[in-house]
């Protein structure tokens, strides 16, 4: 697992643990994370 993937996994776990009562915020944050990560995950 790459360092970026590890960081993302930790972020997702943290978001999930805080997001149970904040479903809308969780969805928005997951979208933001996905958009920011997309260029990183693509091969150069």
mmCIF file of the N, C-alpha and C atoms, coordinates in Angstrom:
data_MODEL
# 
_entry.id   MODEL 
# 
loop_
_atom_site.group_PDB 
_atom_site.id 
_atom_site.type_symbol 
_atom_site.label_atom_id 
_atom_site.label_alt_id 
_atom_site.label_comp_id 
_atom_site.label_asym_id 
_atom_site.label_entity_id 
_atom_site.label_seq_id 
_atom_site.pdbx_PDB_ins_code 
_atom_site.Cartn_x 
_atom_site.Cartn_y 
_atom_site.Cartn_z 
_atom_site.occupancy 
_atom_site.B_iso_or_equiv 
_atom_site.pdbx_formal_charge 
_atom_site.auth_seq_id 
_atom_site.auth_comp_id 
_atom_site.auth_asym_id 
_atom_site.auth_atom_id 
_atom_site.pdbx_PDB_model_num 
ATOM 1   N N  . UNK A 1 1  ? 0.853   -1.196 0.000   1.00 0.00 ? 1  UNK A N  1 
ATOM 2   C CA . UNK A 1 1  ? 0.000   0.000  0.000   1.00 0.00 ? 1  UNK A CA 1 
ATOM 3   C C  . UNK A 1 1  ? 0.887   1.244  0.000   1.00 0.00 ? 1  UNK A C  1 
ATOM 4   N N  . UNK A 1 2  ? 0.559   2.180  -0.861  1.00 0.00 ? 2  UNK A N  1 
ATOM 5   C CA . UNK A 1 2  ? 1.357   3.400  -0.948  1.00 0.00 ? 2  UNK A CA 1 
ATOM 6   C C  . UNK A 1 2  ? 1.067   4.317  0.234   1.00 0.00 ? 2  UNK A C  1 
ATOM 7   N N  . UNK A 1 3  ? 1.938   5.271  0.424   1.00 0.00 ? 3  UNK A N  1 
ATOM 8   C CA . UNK A 1 3  ? 1.768   6.227  1.525   1.00 0.00 ? 3  UNK A CA 1 
ATOM 9   C C  . UNK A 1 3  ? 0.469   7.014  1.356   1.00 0.00 ? 3  UNK A C  1 
ATOM 10  N N  . UNK A 1 4  ? 0.140   7.375  0.095   1.00 0.00 ? 4  UNK A N  1 
ATOM 11  C CA . UNK A 1 4  ? -1.098  8.118  -0.161  1.00 0.00 ? 4  UNK A CA 1 
ATOM 12  C C  . UNK A 1 4  ? -2.318  7.276  0.200   1.00 0.00 ? 4  UNK A C  1 
ATOM 13  N N  . UNK A 1 5  ? -2.275  5.992  -0.172  1.00 0.00 ? 5  UNK A N  1 
ATOM 14  C CA . UNK A 1 5  ? -3.402  5.113  0.139   1.00 0.00 ? 5  UNK A CA 1 
ATOM 15  C C  . UNK A 1 5  ? -3.559  4.935  1.648   1.00 0.00 ? 5  UNK A C  1 
ATOM 16  N N  . UNK A 1 6  ? -2.432  4.819  2.354   1.00 0.00 ? 6  UNK A N  1 
ATOM 17  C CA . UNK A 1 6  ? -2.475  4.660  3.804   1.00 0.00 ? 6  UNK A CA 1 
ATOM 18  C C  . UNK A 1 6  ? -3.084  5.898  4.455   1.00 0.00 ? 6  UNK A C  1 
ATOM 19  N N  . UNK A 1 7  ? -2.660  7.077  3.986   1.00 0.00 ? 7  UNK A N  1 
ATOM 20  C CA . UNK A 1 7  ? -3.189  8.329  4.528   1.00 0.00 ? 7  UNK A CA 1 
ATOM 21  C C  . UNK A 1 7  ? -4.686  8.432  4.264   1.00 0.00 ? 7  UNK A C  1 
ATOM 22  N N  . UNK A 1 8  ? -5.101  8.038  3.061   1.00 0.00 ? 8  UNK A N  1 
ATOM 23  C CA . UNK A 1 8  ? -6.518  8.085  2.716   1.00 0.00 ? 8  UNK A CA 1 
ATOM 24  C C  . UNK A 1 8  ? -7.321  7.150  3.607   1.00 0.00 ? 8  UNK A C  1 
ATOM 25  N N  . UNK A 1 9  ? -6.798  5.949  3.829   1.00 0.00 ? 9  UNK A N  1 
ATOM 26  C CA . UNK A 1 9  ? -7.489  4.976  4.664   1.00 0.00 ? 9  UNK A CA 1 
ATOM 27  C C  . UNK A 1 9  ? -7.686  5.525  6.073   1.00 0.00 ? 9  UNK A C  1 
ATOM 28  N N  . UNK A 1 10 ? -6.639  6.111  6.632   1.00 0.00 ? 10 UNK A N  1 
ATOM 29  C CA . UNK A 1 10 ? -6.735  6.688  7.972   1.00 0.00 ? 10 UNK A CA 1 
ATOM 30  C C  . UNK A 1 10 ? -7.749  7.827  7.996   1.00 0.00 ? 10 UNK A C  1 
ATOM 31  N N  . UNK A 1 11 ? -7.743  8.662  6.942   1.00 0.00 ? 11 UNK A N  1 
ATOM 32  C CA . UNK A 1 11 ? -8.695  9.770  6.853   1.00 0.00 ? 11 UNK A CA 1 
ATOM 33  C C  . UNK A 1 11 ? -10.124 9.249  6.809   1.00 0.00 ? 11 UNK A C  1 
ATOM 34  N N  . UNK A 1 12 ? -10.346 8.230  5.971   1.00 0.00 ? 12 UNK A N  1 
ATOM 35  C CA . UNK A 1 12 ? -11.692 7.674  5.847   1.00 0.00 ? 12 UNK A CA 1 
ATOM 36  C C  . UNK A 1 12 ? -12.178 7.098  7.170   1.00 0.00 ? 12 UNK A C  1 
ATOM 37  N N  . UNK A 1 13 ? -11.292 6.401  7.882   1.00 0.00 ? 13 UNK A N  1 
ATOM 38  C CA . UNK A 1 13 ? -11.674 5.810  9.161   1.00 0.00 ? 13 UNK A CA 1 
ATOM 39  C C  . UNK A 1 13 ? -12.027 6.904  10.165  1.00 0.00 ? 13 UNK A C  1 
ATOM 40  N N  . UNK A 1 14 ? -11.246 7.988  10.167  1.00 0.00 ? 14 UNK A N  1 
ATOM 41  C CA . UNK A 1 14 ? -11.517 9.088  11.086  1.00 0.00 ? 14 UNK A CA 1 
ATOM 42  C C  . UNK A 1 14 ? -12.829 9.774  10.735  1.00 0.00 ? 14 UNK A C  1 
ATOM 43  N N  . UNK A 1 15 ? -13.030 10.018 9.442   1.00 0.00 ? 15 UNK A N  1 
ATOM 44  C CA . UNK A 1 15 ? -14.276 10.637 8.985   1.00 0.00 ? 15 UNK A CA 1 
ATOM 45  C C  . UNK A 1 15 ? -15.460 9.760  9.368   1.00 0.00 ? 15 UNK A C  1 
ATOM 46  N N  . UNK A 1 16 ? -15.329 8.453  9.154   1.00 0.00 ? 16 UNK A N  1 
ATOM 47  C CA . UNK A 1 16 ? -16.425 7.531  9.445   1.00 0.00 ? 16 UNK A CA 1 
ATOM 48  C C  . UNK A 1 16 ? -16.763 7.548  10.931  1.00 0.00 ? 16 UNK A C  1 
ATOM 49  N N  . UNK A 1 17 ? -15.749 7.577  11.774  1.00 0.00 ? 17 UNK A N  1 
ATOM 50  C CA . UNK A 1 17 ? -15.981 7.526  13.217  1.00 0.00 ? 17 UNK A CA 1 
ATOM 51  C C  . UNK A 1 17 ? -16.679 8.787  13.712  1.00 0.00 ? 17 UNK A C  1 
ATOM 52  N N  . UNK A 1 18 ? -16.485 9.908  13.004  1.00 0.00 ? 18 UNK A N  1 
ATOM 53  C CA . UNK A 1 18 ? -17.105 11.170 13.411  1.00 0.00 ? 18 UNK A CA 1 
ATOM 54  C C  . UNK A 1 18 ? -18.370 11.470 12.606  1.00 0.00 ? 18 UNK A C  1 
ATOM 55  N N  . UNK A 1 19 ? -18.629 10.689 11.561  1.00 0.00 ? 19 UNK A N  1 
ATOM 56  C CA . UNK A 1 19 ? -19.653 11.062 10.593  1.00 0.00 ? 19 UNK A CA 1 
ATOM 57  C C  . UNK A 1 19 ? -21.003 10.402 10.780  1.00 0.00 ? 19 UNK A C  1 
ATOM 58  N N  . UNK A 1 20 ? -21.149 9.547  11.787  1.00 0.00 ? 20 UNK A N  1 
ATOM 59  C CA . UNK A 1 20 ? -22.398 8.797  11.934  1.00 0.00 ? 20 UNK A CA 1 
ATOM 60  C C  . UNK A 1 20 ? -23.609 9.727  12.030  1.00 0.00 ? 20 UNK A C  1 
ATOM 61  N N  . UNK A 1 21 ? -23.488 10.804 12.786  1.00 0.00 ? 21 UNK A N  1 
ATOM 62  C CA . UNK A 1 21 ? -24.609 11.720 12.983  1.00 0.00 ? 21 UNK A CA 1 
ATOM 63  C C  . UNK A 1 21 ? -24.553 12.885 12.007  1.00 0.00 ? 21 UNK A C  1 
ATOM 64  N N  . UNK A 1 22 ? -23.610 12.852 11.075  1.00 0.00 ? 22 UNK A N  1 
ATOM 65  C CA . UNK A 1 22 ? -23.416 13.964 10.141  1.00 0.00 ? 22 UNK A CA 1 
ATOM 66  C C  . UNK A 1 22 ? -23.336 13.419 8.721   1.00 0.00 ? 22 UNK A C  1 
ATOM 67  N N  . UNK A 1 23 ? -24.388 12.750 8.298   1.00 0.00 ? 23 UNK A N  1 
ATOM 68  C CA . UNK A 1 23 ? -24.350 12.026 7.023   1.00 0.00 ? 23 UNK A CA 1 
ATOM 69  C C  . UNK A 1 23 ? -24.072 12.961 5.851   1.00 0.00 ? 23 UNK A C  1 
ATOM 70  N N  . UNK A 1 24 ? -24.698 14.137 5.855   1.00 0.00 ? 24 UNK A N  1 
ATOM 71  C CA . UNK A 1 24 ? -24.514 15.076 4.749   1.00 0.00 ? 24 UNK A CA 1 
ATOM 72  C C  . UNK A 1 24 ? -23.077 15.563 4.694   1.00 0.00 ? 24 UNK A C  1 
ATOM 73  N N  . UNK A 1 25 ? -22.532 15.942 5.846   1.00 0.00 ? 25 UNK A N  1 
ATOM 74  C CA . UNK A 1 25 ? -21.147 16.404 5.898   1.00 0.00 ? 25 UNK A CA 1 
ATOM 75  C C  . UNK A 1 25 ? -20.200 15.286 5.467   1.00 0.00 ? 25 UNK A C  1 
ATOM 76  N N  . UNK A 1 26 ? -20.493 14.068 5.878   1.00 0.00 ? 26 UNK A N  1 
ATOM 77  C CA . UNK A 1 26 ? -19.659 12.924 5.518   1.00 0.00 ? 26 UNK A CA 1 
ATOM 78  C C  . UNK A 1 26 ? -19.631 12.753 4.001   1.00 0.00 ? 26 UNK A C  1 
ATOM 79  N N  . UNK A 1 27 ? -20.793 12.803 3.374   1.00 0.00 ? 27 UNK A N  1 
ATOM 80  C CA . UNK A 1 27 ? -20.858 12.635 1.922   1.00 0.00 ? 27 UNK A CA 1 
ATOM 81  C C  . UNK A 1 27 ? -20.092 13.737 1.207   1.00 0.00 ? 27 UNK A C  1 
ATOM 82  N N  . UNK A 1 28 ? -20.234 14.974 1.674   1.00 0.00 ? 28 UNK A N  1 
ATOM 83  C CA . UNK A 1 28 ? -19.521 16.092 1.060   1.00 0.00 ? 28 UNK A CA 1 
ATOM 84  C C  . UNK A 1 28 ? -18.018 15.925 1.220   1.00 0.00 ? 28 UNK A C  1 
ATOM 85  N N  . UNK A 1 29 ? -17.598 15.493 2.399   1.00 0.00 ? 29 UNK A N  1 
ATOM 86  C CA . UNK A 1 29 ? -16.170 15.327 2.657   1.00 0.00 ? 29 UNK A CA 1 
ATOM 87  C C  . UNK A 1 29 ? -15.595 14.180 1.829   1.00 0.00 ? 29 UNK A C  1 
ATOM 88  N N  . UNK A 1 30 ? -16.344 13.095 1.694   1.00 0.00 ? 30 UNK A N  1 
ATOM 89  C CA . UNK A 1 30 ? -15.874 11.971 0.890   1.00 0.00 ? 30 UNK A CA 1 
ATOM 90  C C  . UNK A 1 30 ? -15.707 12.393 -0.570  1.00 0.00 ? 30 UNK A C  1 
ATOM 91  N N  . UNK A 1 31 ? -16.636 13.222 -1.064  1.00 0.00 ? 31 UNK A N  1 
ATOM 92  C CA . UNK A 1 31 ? -16.529 13.730 -2.432  1.00 0.00 ? 31 UNK A CA 1 
ATOM 93  C C  . UNK A 1 31 ? -15.279 14.574 -2.585  1.00 0.00 ? 31 UNK A C  1 
ATOM 94  N N  . UNK A 1 32 ? -15.032 15.441 -1.608  1.00 0.00 ? 32 UNK A N  1 
ATOM 95  C CA . UNK A 1 32 ? -13.846 16.300 -1.639  1.00 0.00 ? 32 UNK A CA 1 
ATOM 96  C C  . UNK A 1 32 ? -12.569 15.466 -1.632  1.00 0.00 ? 32 UNK A C  1 
ATOM 97  N N  . UNK A 1 33 ? -12.520 14.466 -0.760  1.00 0.00 ? 33 UNK A N  1 
ATOM 98  C CA . UNK A 1 33 ? -11.345 13.590 -0.680  1.00 0.00 ? 33 UNK A CA 1 
ATOM 99  C C  . UNK A 1 33 ? -11.137 12.883 -2.019  1.00 0.00 ? 33 UNK A C  1 
ATOM 100 N N  . UNK A 1 34 ? -12.203 12.377 -2.599  1.00 0.00 ? 34 UNK A N  1 
ATOM 101 C CA . UNK A 1 34 ? -12.101 11.653 -3.865  1.00 0.00 ? 34 UNK A CA 1 
ATOM 102 C C  . UNK A 1 34 ? -11.567 12.560 -4.963  1.00 0.00 ? 34 UNK A C  1 
ATOM 103 N N  . UNK A 1 35 ? -12.075 13.791 -5.024  1.00 0.00 ? 35 UNK A N  1 
ATOM 104 C CA . UNK A 1 35 ? -11.628 14.735 -6.047  1.00 0.00 ? 35 UNK A CA 1 
ATOM 105 C C  . UNK A 1 35 ? -10.156 15.075 -5.865  1.00 0.00 ? 35 UNK A C  1 
ATOM 106 N N  . UNK A 1 36 ? -9.740  15.263 -4.611  1.00 0.00 ? 36 UNK A N  1 
ATOM 107 C CA . UNK A 1 36 ? -8.344  15.614 -4.354  1.00 0.00 ? 36 UNK A CA 1 
ATOM 108 C C  . UNK A 1 36 ? -7.422  14.427 -4.610  1.00 0.00 ? 36 UNK A C  1 
ATOM 109 N N  . UNK A 1 37 ? -7.912  13.219 -4.365  1.00 0.00 ? 37 UNK A N  1 
ATOM 110 C CA . UNK A 1 37 ? -7.060  12.042 -4.497  1.00 0.00 ? 37 UNK A CA 1 
ATOM 111 C C  . UNK A 1 37 ? -6.960  11.559 -5.938  1.00 0.00 ? 37 UNK A C  1 
ATOM 112 N N  . UNK A 1 38 ? -7.963  11.829 -6.753  1.00 0.00 ? 38 UNK A N  1 
ATOM 113 C CA . UNK A 1 38 ? -8.002  11.302 -8.119  1.00 0.00 ? 38 UNK A CA 1 
ATOM 114 C C  . UNK A 1 38 ? -6.698  11.530 -8.889  1.00 0.00 ? 38 UNK A C  1 
ATOM 115 N N  . UNK A 1 39 ? -6.134  12.740 -8.901  1.00 0.00 ? 39 UNK A N  1 
ATOM 116 C CA . UNK A 1 39 ? -4.870  12.944 -9.632  1.00 0.00 ? 39 UNK A CA 1 
ATOM 117 C C  . UNK A 1 39 ? -3.721  12.138 -9.033  1.00 0.00 ? 39 UNK A C  1 
ATOM 118 N N  . UNK A 1 40 ? -3.742  11.914 -7.733  1.00 0.00 ? 40 UNK A N  1 
ATOM 119 C CA . UNK A 1 40 ? -2.672  11.172 -7.064  1.00 0.00 ? 40 UNK A CA 1 
ATOM 120 C C  . UNK A 1 40 ? -2.719  9.700  -7.465  1.00 0.00 ? 40 UNK A C  1 
ATOM 121 N N  . UNK A 1 41 ? -3.918  9.158  -7.581  1.00 0.00 ? 41 UNK A N  1 
ATOM 122 C CA . UNK A 1 41 ? -4.083  7.737  -7.847  1.00 0.00 ? 41 UNK A CA 1 
ATOM 123 C C  . UNK A 1 41 ? -3.796  7.387  -9.305  1.00 0.00 ? 41 UNK A C  1 
ATOM 124 N N  . UNK A 1 42 ? -3.907  8.366  -10.203 1.00 0.00 ? 42 UNK A N  1 
ATOM 125 C CA . UNK A 1 42 ? -3.639  8.110  -11.618 1.00 0.00 ? 42 UNK A CA 1 
ATOM 126 C C  . UNK A 1 42 ? -2.141  7.988  -11.848 1.00 0.00 ? 42 UNK A C  1 
ATOM 127 N N  . UNK A 1 43 ? -1.734  7.035  -12.670 1.00 0.00 ? 43 UNK A N  1 
ATOM 128 C CA . UNK A 1 43 ? -0.306  6.943  -13.004 1.00 0.00 ? 43 UNK A CA 1 
ATOM 129 C C  . UNK A 1 43 ? 0.141   8.172  -13.775 1.00 0.00 ? 43 UNK A C  1 
ATOM 130 N N  . UNK A 1 44 ? 1.347   8.605  -13.495 1.00 0.00 ? 44 UNK A N  1 
ATOM 131 C CA . UNK A 1 44 ? 1.885   9.802  -14.157 1.00 0.00 ? 44 UNK A CA 1 
ATOM 132 C C  . UNK A 1 44 ? 2.050   9.535  -15.650 1.00 0.00 ? 44 UNK A C  1 
# 
